[in-house]
């Protein structure tokens, strides 16, 4: 996965009025890294295409 820049933002309220915390962003980045490392790039692409096909079939 591409190296991410350090997140220097503190806590803030987003456009929906939801409080976004630095700790919450750090936790979610760690979860996303874990998910992204489960599959090879080829497997991720296959899963992406399969999900897109399901979305298109439902439309």
Backbone as a chain_set.jsonl record, in Angstrom:
{"seq": "XXXXXXXXXXXXXXXXXXXXXXXXXXXXXXXXXXXXXXXXXXXXXXXXXXXXXXXXXXX", "coords": {"N": [[0.846, -1.178, 0.0], [0.423, 2.289, -0.652], [2.615, 4.622, 0.856], [1.47, 6.566, 3.524], [0.97, 10.021, 4.322], [1.731, 11.673, 7.388], [-0.949, 12.304, 9.575], [-1.901, 15.361, 10.5], [-4.068, 16.705, 11.464], [-6.341, 17.675, 14.009], [-9.114, 16.873, 16.164], [-12.315, 17.282, 14.607], [-15.457, 18.57, 13.362], [-17.374, 17.163, 10.869], [-18.991, 17.798, 7.617], [-21.476, 16.7, 8.012], [-21.987, 17.031, 10.614], [-20.772, 15.276, 12.292], [-18.538, 14.226, 14.771], [-15.172, 13.898, 14.161], [-12.413, 12.212, 15.196], [-8.883, 12.342, 15.91], [-7.855, 9.995, 16.978], [-9.799, 8.188, 16.167], [-9.518, 8.299, 13.372], [-6.941, 7.237, 13.145], [-7.364, 4.634, 14.089], [-9.152, 3.648, 12.137], [-7.55, 3.811, 9.838], [-5.674, 1.841, 10.439], [-7.33, -0.426, 10.441], [-8.148, -0.406, 7.755], [-5.674, -0.831, 6.485], [-5.18, -3.422, 7.397], [-7.263, -4.849, 6.148], [-6.658, -4.351, 3.442], [-4.302, -5.76, 3.206], [-5.043, -8.384, 3.24], [-5.521, -9.573, 0.795], [-4.026, -10.228, -2.43], [-2.954, -7.824, -4.924], [-4.161, -8.642, -7.331], [-6.284, -10.267, -6.425], [-7.763, -8.333, -5.045], [-8.549, -6.717, -7.211], [-10.146, -8.54, -8.632], [-12.215, -8.919, -6.772], [-13.176, -6.292, -6.636], [-14.167, -5.97, -9.251], [-16.138, -7.956, -9.228], [-17.876, -6.971, -7.262], [-18.676, -4.606, -8.499], [-20.016, -5.675, -10.709], [-22.176, -6.874, -9.379], [-23.467, -4.605, -8.4], [-24.145, -3.305, -10.794], [-25.87, -5.229, -11.884], [-27.985, -5.077, -10.173], [-29.087, -2.675, -10.735]], "CA": [[0.0, 0.0, 0.0], [1.205, 3.514, -0.73], [2.925, 5.217, 2.147], [0.585, 7.687, 3.818], [1.554, 11.121, 5.061], [1.265, 11.79, 8.762], [-2.179, 13.086, 9.726], [-1.636, 16.413, 11.477], [-5.317, 17.339, 11.893], [-6.904, 17.275, 15.297], [-10.531, 16.537, 16.09], [-13.135, 18.282, 13.94], [-16.817, 18.17, 13.023], [-17.476, 17.158, 9.407], [-20.139, 18.492, 7.032], [-22.715, 16.09, 8.506], [-22.099, 17.299, 12.041], [-20.202, 14.136, 13.005], [-17.219, 14.498, 15.334], [-14.119, 13.027, 13.66], [-11.282, 12.37, 16.099], [-7.588, 11.861, 15.43], [-7.749, 8.592, 17.392], [-10.701, 7.414, 15.308], [-8.889, 8.187, 12.051], [-5.807, 6.308, 13.271], [-7.928, 3.287, 14.219], [-9.708, 3.235, 10.852], [-6.437, 3.57, 8.908], [-5.113, 0.533, 10.781], [-8.269, -1.438, 9.959], [-8.077, -0.432, 6.29], [-4.419, -1.485, 6.13], [-5.368, -4.851, 7.651], [-8.128, -5.369, 5.085], [-5.946, -4.294, 2.172], [-3.228, -6.751, 3.194], [-5.593, -9.745, 3.218], [-5.534, -10.109, -0.559], [-3.049, -9.707, -3.379], [-3.566, -6.83, -5.811], [-5.019, -9.331, -8.294], [-7.505, -10.661, -5.726], [-8.54, -7.111, -4.798], [-9.153, -6.31, -8.471], [-11.233, -9.494, -8.904], [-13.307, -8.6, -5.848], [-13.733, -5.008, -7.066], [-14.962, -6.21, -10.451], [-17.314, -8.741, -8.843], [-18.793, -6.062, -6.563], [-19.22, -3.705, -9.521], [-20.982, -6.456, -11.489], [-23.373, -7.026, -8.558], [-24.141, -3.3, -8.376], [-24.731, -3.08, -12.113], [-26.952, -6.175, -12.079], [-29.115, -4.651, -9.332], [-29.608, -1.385, -11.232]], "C": [[0.888, 1.237, 0.0], [1.431, 4.086, 0.661], [2.077, 6.468, 2.357], [1.337, 8.768, 4.573], [0.964, 11.137, 6.462], [0.042, 12.708, 8.823], [-1.972, 14.1, 10.848], [-2.898, 17.086, 11.985], [-5.719, 16.828, 13.272], [-8.344, 16.827, 15.108], [-11.281, 17.649, 15.368], [-14.521, 17.712, 13.67], [-16.943, 18.255, 11.5], [-18.761, 17.826, 8.936], [-21.483, 17.915, 7.478], [-22.95, 16.371, 9.978], [-21.543, 16.178, 12.9], [-18.805, 14.506, 13.494], [-16.237, 13.448, 14.82], [-12.903, 13.267, 14.542], [-10.008, 11.827, 15.464], [-7.425, 10.384, 15.777], [-8.626, 7.698, 16.515], [-10.129, 7.238, 13.921], [-7.738, 7.192, 12.088], [-6.305, 4.863, 13.326], [-8.455, 2.789, 12.871], [-8.614, 3.006, 9.816], [-5.818, 2.209, 9.172], [-6.024, -0.589, 10.29], [-8.224, -1.552, 8.441], [-6.791, -1.103, 5.81], [-4.534, -2.997, 6.301], [-6.193, -5.492, 6.535], [-7.375, -5.413, 3.762], [-4.853, -5.347, 2.076], [-3.734, -8.186, 3.182], [-5.458, -10.4, 1.849], [-4.422, -9.499, -1.394], [-3.722, -8.633, -4.226], [-4.515, -7.472, -6.838], [-6.339, -9.76, -7.659], [-8.385, -9.446, -5.435], [-9.24, -6.652, -6.068], [-10.313, -7.239, -8.839], [-12.445, -9.181, -8.026], [-13.976, -7.277, -6.226], [-14.643, -5.195, -8.272], [-16.236, -6.995, -10.134], [-18.341, -7.846, -8.135], [-19.449, -5.103, -7.559], [-20.265, -4.42, -10.359], [-22.276, -6.639, -10.708], [-24.178, -5.719, -8.513], [-24.843, -3.046, -9.692], [-25.91, -3.999, -12.368], [-28.2, -5.746, -11.3], [-29.773, -3.383, -9.873], [-30.695, -1.58, -12.272]], "O": [[1.974, 1.232, 0.581], [0.554, 4.038, 1.523], [1.98, 7.32, 1.473], [2.231, 8.476, 5.367], [-0.154, 10.675, 6.689], [0.017, 13.764, 8.19], [-1.879, 13.725, 12.017], [-2.82, 17.955, 12.854], [-5.454, 15.68, 13.629], [-8.742, 16.445, 14.008], [-10.931, 18.823, 15.495], [-14.724, 16.5, 13.744], [-16.653, 19.295, 10.909], [-19.528, 18.354, 9.741], [-22.515, 18.57, 7.337], [-23.985, 15.998, 10.531], [-21.807, 16.125, 14.101], [-17.99, 15.03, 12.735], [-16.442, 12.251, 15.018], [-12.412, 14.393, 14.631], [-10.055, 10.961, 14.591], [-6.916, 9.607, 14.969], [-8.235, 6.585, 16.165], [-10.232, 6.157, 13.341], [-7.576, 6.392, 11.165], [-5.736, 3.978, 12.686], [-8.23, 1.636, 12.506], [-8.732, 2.098, 8.993], [-5.471, 1.493, 8.232], [-5.539, -1.598, 9.777], [-8.257, -2.655, 7.896], [-6.812, -1.859, 4.838], [-4.051, -3.763, 5.467], [-5.845, -6.564, 6.04], [-7.447, -6.408, 3.039], [-4.51, -5.782, 0.977], [-2.931, -9.117, 3.12], [-5.3, -11.616, 1.743], [-3.938, -8.403, -1.11], [-4.95, -8.546, -4.24], [-5.553, -6.898, -7.168], [-7.395, -9.632, -8.277], [-9.608, -9.517, -5.562], [-10.399, -6.241, -6.019], [-11.351, -6.773, -9.307], [-13.578, -9.185, -8.508], [-15.198, -7.153, -6.147], [-15.748, -4.655, -8.318], [-17.292, -6.726, -10.707], [-19.54, -7.959, -8.388], [-20.644, -4.826, -7.463], [-21.297, -3.835, -10.689], [-23.36, -6.571, -11.288], [-25.407, -5.732, -8.579], [-25.998, -2.621, -9.715], [-26.872, -3.585, -13.015], [-29.327, -6.018, -11.716], [-30.901, -3.061, -9.5], [-31.237, -0.602, -12.789]]}, "num_chains": 1, "name": "protein.A"}
